[in-house]
Amino acid sequence: MTRIIVKELVWDKVNLEHIKKHNVSKEEAEEAKNFILHWKTHTNRYLVVSRVGSRLISMVLNRKSTGIYYPVTARDSGKNERRRVYDKEKKQNS
């Protein structure tokens, strides 16, 4: 698995309005840079899952350059994504 480090997220009007539709704020998305899990999607983007407060947030990122990513979307994590996080946390705590 490729390890990614997100140093900066690139914001514009389009992605800010899109994440707002999913009830995710820019601040929550910025906090989601410290992710628990990530994997590469079939479209060569990255899906990261992060804990933000009591929420699990999934964010799709498109790489612009080293450490700089464009957030395509951010939303509450789905059932399979949550299960992967719970499994990883369970392994770390045992």
C-alpha positions as a Markdown table, in Angstrom:
| # | Residue | x | y | z |
|---|---|---|---|---|
| 1 | Met | 0.0 | 0.0 | 0.0 |
| 2 | Thr | 1.3 | 3.4 | -0.9 |
| 3 | Arg | 1.8 | 5.7 | 2.1 |
| 4 | Ile | 0.5 | 9.2 | 1.6 |
| 5 | Ile | 1.2 | 12.3 | 3.6 |
| 6 | Val | -1.3 | 15.2 | 3.2 |
| 7 | Lys | 0.3 | 18.5 | 3.9 |
| 8 | Glu | -2.2 | 20.8 | 2.2 |
| 9 | Leu | -5.7 | 20.6 | 0.8 |
| 10 | Val | -6.6 | 22.8 | -2.2 |
| 11 | Trp | -10.0 | 24.4 | -1.9 |
| 12 | Asp | -12.2 | 26.1 | -4.4 |
| 13 | Lys | -15.8 | 27.1 | -4.6 |
| 14 | Val | -16.8 | 23.8 | -6.2 |
| 15 | Asn | -15.4 | 21.4 | -3.6 |
| 16 | Leu | -16.5 | 23.6 | -0.7 |
| 17 | Glu | -20.1 | 23.6 | -2.0 |
| 18 | His | -20.0 | 19.9 | -2.6 |
| 19 | Ile | -18.8 | 18.9 | 0.9 |
| 20 | Lys | -21.4 | 21.3 | 2.4 |
| 21 | Lys | -24.1 | 19.1 | 0.7 |
| 22 | His | -22.8 | 16.2 | 2.8 |
| 23 | Asn | -22.9 | 18.3 | 6.0 |
| 24 | Val | -19.1 | 18.4 | 6.3 |
| 25 | Ser | -17.4 | 21.7 | 7.0 |
| 26 | Lys | -14.0 | 22.8 | 5.7 |
| 27 | Glu | -12.6 | 22.7 | 9.2 |
| 28 | Glu | -13.8 | 19.0 | 9.6 |
| 29 | Ala | -12.2 | 18.2 | 6.3 |
| 30 | Glu | -8.9 | 19.9 | 7.3 |
| 31 | Glu | -8.9 | 17.9 | 10.5 |
| 32 | Ala | -9.5 | 14.7 | 8.4 |
| 33 | Lys | -6.0 | 15.1 | 7.0 |
| 34 | Asn | -4.9 | 13.0 | 10.0 |
| 35 | Phe | -6.5 | 9.9 | 8.7 |
| 36 | Ile | -6.7 | 6.4 | 10.1 |
| 37 | Leu | -7.0 | 4.4 | 6.8 |
| 38 | His | -6.4 | 5.1 | 3.2 |
| 39 | Trp | -6.5 | 3.2 | -0.1 |
| 40 | Lys | -6.2 | 4.0 | -3.8 |
| 41 | Thr | -9.4 | 3.8 | -5.8 |
| 42 | His | -9.9 | 2.5 | -9.3 |
| 43 | Thr | -9.8 | 6.1 | -10.6 |
| 44 | Asn | -6.3 | 6.7 | -9.1 |
| 45 | Arg | -7.6 | 8.8 | -6.3 |
| 46 | Tyr | -7.3 | 8.2 | -2.6 |
| 47 | Leu | -10.1 | 7.4 | -0.2 |
| 48 | Val | -9.1 | 8.4 | 3.4 |
| 49 | Val | -11.2 | 7.7 | 6.5 |
| 50 | Ser | -10.7 | 9.8 | 9.5 |
| 51 | Arg | -12.1 | 10.3 | 13.0 |
| 52 | Val | -13.3 | 13.9 | 13.5 |
| 53 | Gly | -14.9 | 14.3 | 16.9 |
| 54 | Ser | -17.4 | 11.5 | 17.2 |
| 55 | Arg | -17.8 | 11.2 | 13.4 |
| 56 | Leu | -16.0 | 9.0 | 10.9 |
| 57 | Ile | -15.5 | 11.0 | 7.7 |
| 58 | Ser | -14.5 | 9.6 | 4.3 |
| 59 | Met | -12.8 | 12.0 | 1.9 |
| 60 | Val | -11.8 | 11.4 | -1.8 |
| 61 | Leu | -8.5 | 13.1 | -2.7 |
| 62 | Asn | -7.0 | 13.8 | -6.0 |
| 63 | Arg | -3.2 | 14.2 | -5.9 |
| 64 | Lys | -1.9 | 17.5 | -7.3 |
| 65 | Ser | 1.8 | 17.2 | -6.3 |
| 66 | Thr | 3.8 | 15.8 | -3.4 |
| 67 | Gly | 1.8 | 16.4 | -0.2 |
| 68 | Ile | -0.8 | 18.6 | -2.0 |
| 69 | Tyr | -4.3 | 17.1 | -2.6 |
| 70 | Tyr | -7.6 | 18.3 | -4.0 |
| 71 | Pro | -10.6 | 17.1 | -1.9 |
| 72 | Val | -13.2 | 15.8 | -4.5 |
| 73 | Thr | -15.7 | 15.1 | -1.8 |
| 74 | Ala | -16.1 | 14.5 | 2.0 |
| 75 | Arg | -19.0 | 12.6 | 3.6 |
| 76 | Asp | -19.9 | 10.4 | 6.6 |
| 77 | Ser | -18.3 | 7.0 | 6.2 |
| 78 | Gly | -20.3 | 4.1 | 4.9 |
| 79 | Lys | -20.8 | 0.8 | 6.7 |
| 80 | Asn | -17.9 | -1.0 | 5.0 |
| 81 | Glu | -15.5 | 1.9 | 5.6 |
| 82 | Arg | -16.5 | 2.1 | 9.3 |
| 83 | Arg | -16.0 | -1.6 | 9.7 |
| 84 | Arg | -12.5 | -1.4 | 8.3 |
| 85 | Val | -11.7 | 1.4 | 10.8 |
| 86 | Tyr | -13.1 | -0.6 | 13.7 |
| 87 | Asp | -11.1 | -3.7 | 12.7 |
| 88 | Lys | -7.9 | -1.7 | 12.4 |
| 89 | Glu | -8.5 | 0.0 | 15.8 |
| 90 | Lys | -9.3 | -3.4 | 17.4 |
| 91 | Lys | -6.0 | -4.9 | 16.1 |
| 92 | Gln | -4.1 | -1.9 | 17.4 |
| 93 | Asn | -5.7 | -2.1 | 20.9 |
| 94 | Ser | -5.0 | -5.9 | 21.3 |
